[in-house]
Amino acid sequence: MAARPALSGAAASKLRIVAGVVLALVIVAGLAVHRVLPESTFADIAGDALYVAAVYAALVLVAPRLRSWIVGLITLVWCMGIELFQLTGIPQQVGAVFPPAMLVLGTVFDGRDLVVYALTAVALLLIDTAILRRTTSRA
């Protein structure tokens, strides 16, 4: 997989801005899915995919110089870790006391989510790598 080239301070700043905008758009889309769509398999899968995209964008925002495959791996480990954490019941208890926490921690384990997380993380990694190749080939 392609590595991000050594970024200058200005390039890292630009990448952070793009990642911040993407993160904001993904959060808005995720909240819209959560609030507008009726509970369904589609809404659940869309929410899972947007959660992965938010984690990926947040990582690029805070660490723009990380290699794409490392961002993808951290994203996947984080999302799967959160899903497995749901097996403890703690996220559901926290969500009962503080409902917004459910947007980050979820509530109950669903094995299908692990598949969605993996597929989405790979798709994001491929998209990121393609964009990276395209932008570096122009330079």
Secondary structure, 3 states (H helix, E strand, C coil): CCCCCCCCHHHHHHHHHHHHHHHHHHHHHHHHHHHHCCCCHHHHHHHHHHHHHHHHHHHHHHCCCCCHHHHHHHHHHHHHHHHHHHHHCHHHHHHHHCHHHHHHHCCCCCHHHHHHHHHHHHHHHHHHHHHHHHHHHHC
